[in-house]
Amino acid sequence: MELSILLLGQMLSMMLMILMGFAAVKTKLVKSSQSSVISALTLYIIVPCVVIDSFQIEFSAEKMKGLLLAAGFAVLMHVLFIVVVELLGKKWNMSPIEKASVIYSNGGNIIIPLVSALLGQEQVFYCCAFIMVQTFFFWTHTVGLIGGKTQVSVKKILGNPNVIAIVIGLMLFFTNTKLPKVLGNTVSSMGGIVGPVCMLMIGMIMADADLKRVFLSGRNWLVCAGRLLFCPALMILVLWISKVTVTIPFGKDVLLILFLAIAAPVAATVTQMASLFHNHEEQAGAVNVMSVILSILTMPVMVAFYQKIL
C-alpha cells in the first residue's frame, strides 16, 4: 500500500508537469506542433542516455537472471495479450487501432521516468527488457495489424535508438566497463531530465485534443478499460497461477517493474503508426490522451492489487 501512495504522489507530480505543457500551448507561449521537436530529442538523445546509464552497474548473476526473467515474461504477456484481444476483438468488433491500443503500453516515456523516480535509476535496467521485447512486436505485429504489412522490419528493429542503446548498455554491463567520468556524468545528466521533458511533451500534445469529445466516447472508455484494468489484471492472474513471485527470490521486485510497464497508458507508438498508415488517427490520439489522464488513478490502484494478491 505504501508503494501505491508513493506512486500516486509521483503520478500527481507528473500530471502537474503535463499541465505546464498544456498551459504553455493554451497561453500561446509555444505551439502544440513544436512537441515533435521535443519528441525527437527524447527519442534520439535523452531516453538512450537513460538506458545506457541504467547499465552502469556491477555485473552479477542475479541481475542477469532478473533481466532474463523480465524479458521472458514480457514476451509471454505480449503473446497472451495479442491472442486474448484478438478473440475479444471479434466479439466486440474492435478496429485494429483499438486492438493495438489495448495490447501496447507506454513502457518508455511514462515508465522510465516513473521507475527512476520511484525505485531508483538502477531499476531502469529491468525496463530495458520490456522495451526491447515491445520494440520487436511493434515492428512485426503492430505494423501488420495497423498497416496491413506482414513482413518483419529488421531495419526498424535494429535501427531503433532504444535498441541501439540497450545493445551498448549490455556490452558495457557484460564487460563490467564504466564510461569515462566526464562522459558518464554527461550521459547521467542528460538522462536526469527525461521525466519533466516527457511530461511537458505529453501536455503540449494534449492541448490540441477536444477533451470533452474524447471522454464522451463509449468506445474510448472500453479501450482504456482494456489497457489500464484488464491487461494488468491478466498479468496478476498469470503471476498468481504460476507462483513465480514466490518461487524466485527476486521475482516479485523485478516483475513489479514489468507490471508498471504493463499497467501504463497506451503506447505513443500506436498513435504514430495510425498517423503513418492513415488508420483511425483521430481515435488513436484521443485514446492515448484519455489513457494518460485515467492512469493517474488506475496505476496506483492496480499496484495496490499487485502487492495485496502477490
C-alpha positions in Angstrom: 0.0 0.0 0.0 2.9 2.4 0.8 4.2 2.0 -2.7 0.8 2.8 -4.2 0.7 6.0 -2.2 4.2 6.9 -3.3 3.1 6.1 -6.9 0.0 8.3 -6.6 2.2 11.2 -5.4 4.6 10.7 -8.3 1.8 10.4 -10.8 0.3 13.7 -9.5 3.7 15.3 -9.8 4.0 14.1 -13.4 0.4 15.4 -14.0 1.4 18.8 -12.9 4.3 18.8 -15.4 1.8 17.7 -18.1 -0.4 20.6 -17.1 2.5 23.0 -17.5 3.0 21.8 -21.1 -0.8 22.1 -21.6 -0.9 25.6 -20.3 2.2 26.7 -22.3 0.2 25.8 -25.5 -3.1 27.3 -24.3 -1.4 30.6 -23.4 0.3 30.6 -26.8 3.9 30.5 -25.4 4.5 27.6 -27.7 2.6 25.7 -30.4 1.4 22.1 -30.0 3.2 21.1 -33.2 6.5 22.1 -31.5 6.2 19.0 -29.3 7.6 17.0 -32.3 11.0 18.6 -31.7 10.9 17.6 -28.0 9.7 14.1 -29.1 12.7 13.7 -31.4 15.2 14.9 -28.8 13.6 12.5 -26.3 13.7 9.5 -28.6 17.1 10.0 -30.1 19.1 11.5 -27.2 17.5 11.6 -23.7 15.9 8.1 -23.4 19.0 6.4 -24.9 21.1 8.2 -22.3 18.8 6.9 -19.5 19.1 3.4 -20.9 22.9 3.4 -21.1 23.2 5.0 -17.7 21.0 2.2 -16.2 23.5 -0.4 -17.3 26.4 1.3 -15.5 26.2 -1.1 -12.6 28.3 -4.0 -11.4 27.7 -7.3 -13.3 26.2 -10.0 -11.2 24.5 -13.4 -12.0 21.4 -12.2 -10.1 20.9 -9.1 -12.2 21.4 -11.2 -15.3 18.7 -13.7 -14.2 16.4 -10.7 -13.3 16.9 -9.3 -16.8 16.1 -12.7 -18.4 13.1 -13.1 -16.2 11.7 -9.7 -17.2 12.4 -10.4 -20.9 10.7 -13.8 -20.7 7.6 -12.5 -19.0 7.5 -9.5 -21.4 7.3 -12.0 -24.4 4.7 -14.2 -22.6 2.4 -11.3 -21.7 2.6 -9.7 -25.2 1.7 -13.0 -26.9 -1.1 -13.6 -24.4 -2.5 -10.0 -24.9 -2.4 -10.5 -28.7 -4.3 -13.8 -28.5 -6.9 -12.6 -25.9 -7.5 -9.2 -27.6 -7.9 -10.9 -31.0 -10.6 -13.2 -29.6 -12.4 -10.4 -27.7 -12.0 -8.1 -30.7 -14.1 -10.3 -32.8 -16.9 -10.3 -30.2 -16.8 -6.5 -29.7 -16.0 -5.6 -33.3 -12.8 -3.8 -32.4 -10.8 -1.9 -35.0 -7.1 -2.5 -35.5 -6.3 0.7 -33.6 -8.5 -0.3 -30.7 -6.8 -3.7 -30.5 -3.3 -2.2 -30.7 -4.2 0.4 -28.0 -5.3 -2.3 -25.6 -2.2 -4.5 -26.3 0.6 -2.0 -26.2 1.5 0.3 -23.3 3.9 3.2 -23.0 6.9 1.4 -21.5 9.2 4.2 -22.4 8.3 7.9 -22.0 6.0 7.2 -19.0 7.6 4.3 -17.2 11.3 5.1 -17.4 11.0 8.4 -15.5 8.4 6.8 -13.2 10.6 3.9 -12.2 13.7 6.1 -12.0 11.9 8.5 -9.5 10.1 5.8 -7.6 12.5 2.9 -7.4 15.9 4.4 -8.3 17.9 4.7 -11.5 19.4 1.2 -11.3 15.9 -0.3 -11.6 15.5 1.2 -15.1 17.9 -1.7 -16.1 14.9 -4.1 -16.0 12.7 -1.7 -18.0 15.1 -2.3 -20.9 14.0 -5.9 -21.2 10.4 -4.8 -21.7 11.4 -2.0 -24.2 13.4 -4.5 -26.4 10.6 -7.1 -26.5 8.0 -4.4 -27.2 10.1 -2.9 -30.0 10.2 -6.3 -31.7 6.4 -6.7 -31.5 5.9 -3.0 -32.6 7.7 -3.6 -35.9 6.2 -7.0 -36.6 2.7 -7.5 -35.2 1.6 -3.8 -34.9 2.8 -2.9 -38.4 0.8 -5.9 -39.7 -2.3 -5.0 -37.6 -2.5 -1.3 -38.4 -0.7 -1.0 -41.8 -1.6 -4.4 -43.3 2.1 -5.2 -43.8 3.1 -8.7 -42.6 6.9 -8.5 -43.2 9.3 -8.2 -40.3 11.0 -4.8 -40.4 14.5 -5.9 -39.2 15.9 -2.5 -40.2 13.3 -0.7 -38.0 14.0 -3.0 -35.0 17.8 -2.8 -35.2 17.8 0.9 -36.0 15.6 1.9 -33.1 17.5 4.3 -30.8 16.4 2.4 -27.7 17.6 -1.0 -29.0 20.9 0.5 -30.0 21.3 2.0 -26.5 20.3 -1.4 -24.9 23.0 -3.2 -27.0 25.6 -0.6 -26.0 24.5 -0.9 -22.4 24.6 -4.7 -22.4 28.1 -4.7 -23.8 29.2 -2.3 -21.0 27.4 -4.4 -18.4 28.8 -7.8 -19.5 32.3 -6.4 -19.7 32.0 -4.5 -16.4 33.1 -1.4 -18.3 32.4 2.0 -16.9 32.2 5.1 -19.1 34.9 7.8 -18.6 33.9 10.1 -15.8 33.1 13.2 -18.0 31.2 11.1 -20.5 29.4 9.2 -17.7 28.4 12.4 -16.0 27.1 13.8 -19.3 25.0 10.7 -20.0 23.7 10.7 -16.5 22.8 14.4 -16.5 21.0 14.1 -19.9 19.0 11.1 -18.6 18.1 13.0 -15.5 15.8 15.4 -17.4 13.7 12.6 -19.0 10.7 12.9 -16.7 10.0 16.7 -17.0 10.7 16.7 -20.7 8.4 13.8 -21.5 5.6 15.2 -19.4 5.8 18.7 -21.0 5.7 17.0 -24.4 2.5 15.0 -23.4 0.9 18.2 -22.1 1.6 20.0 -25.4 0.1 17.2 -27.4 -3.0 17.1 -25.1 -3.6 20.8 -25.6 -4.7 20.2 -29.2 -7.3 17.5 -28.2 -11.0 18.1 -27.7 -11.2 16.6 -24.2 -15.0 16.8 -23.9 -15.4 14.8 -27.1 -12.7 12.3 -26.0 -14.4 11.5 -22.7 -17.9 11.2 -24.3 -16.9 8.3 -26.5 -18.0 4.9 -25.1 -15.5 3.1 -27.4 -12.7 5.1 -25.8 -13.8 4.0 -22.3 -13.9 0.4 -23.5 -10.3 0.6 -24.9 -9.0 2.4 -21.8 -10.6 -0.2 -19.5 -8.9 -2.9 -21.5 -5.5 -1.2 -21.4 -5.5 0.1 -17.8 -7.5 -2.5 -16.0 -7.9 -5.8 -18.0 -4.2 -6.2 -19.1 -2.7 -5.5 -15.6 -5.3 -7.8 -14.0 -4.5 -10.6 -16.5 -0.8 -10.3 -15.6 -1.7 -10.6 -11.9 -3.7 -13.7 -12.7 -0.8 -15.3 -14.6 1.7 -14.5 -11.8 -0.8 -15.8 -9.2 -1.2 -19.1 -11.0 2.5 -19.5 -11.9 3.7 -18.6 -8.3 6.8 -17.0 -9.9 6.9 -14.2 -7.4 7.1 -16.8 -4.6 9.4 -19.4 -6.1 12.0 -16.9 -7.4 13.5 -14.9 -4.5 13.9 -11.6 -6.5 10.9 -12.3 -8.8 8.3 -10.0 -7.1 10.6 -7.0 -7.2 11.7 -7.5 -10.8 8.3 -8.3 -12.1 6.8 -5.2 -10.3 8.8 -3.1 -12.8 7.4 -5.1 -15.7 3.9 -4.8 -14.1 4.3 -1.0 -14.0 5.1 -1.0 -17.7 2.0 -3.2 -18.5 -0.3 -1.0 -16.3 0.9 2.1 -18.2 -1.3 4.2 -20.7 -1.5 3.4 -24.4 1.8 3.5 -26.2 2.5 6.7 -28.2 3.9 4.5 -31.0 0.3 3.3 -31.7 -0.7 6.9 -32.4 2.4 7.4 -34.6 1.6 4.3 -36.6 -2.0 5.3 -37.0 -0.7 8.6 -38.5 1.8 6.8 -40.7 -0.8 4.4 -42.2 -3.7 6.9 -42.1 -5.8 4.5 -40.0 -8.2 6.0 -37.4 -5.7 8.7 -36.5 -8.1 10.8 -34.5 -9.3 7.9 -32.3 -5.7 6.8 -31.7 -4.8 10.2 -30.4 -8.0 10.5 -28.3 -7.5 7.1 -26.6 -3.8 8.0 -25.9 -4.7 11.3 -24.2 -7.6 9.7 -22.2 -5.5 6.8 -21.0 -2.8 9.1 -19.7 -5.3 11.1 -17.7 -7.0 8.0 -16.3 -3.7 6.2 -15.5 -3.1 8.7 -12.6 -5.8 6.8 -10.7 -5.7 3.3 -12.2 -1.9 2.7 -11.8 -1.8 3.2 -8.0 -4.9 1.0 -7.7 -3.5 -1.8 -9.8 -0.2 -1.7 -8.0 -2.0 -2.0 -4.7 -3.8 -5.1 -6.1 -0.4 -6.5 -7.2 1.1 -6.1 -3.7 -2.0 -7.4 -1.9 -2.5 -10.5 -4.1 1.1 -11.5 -4.7 
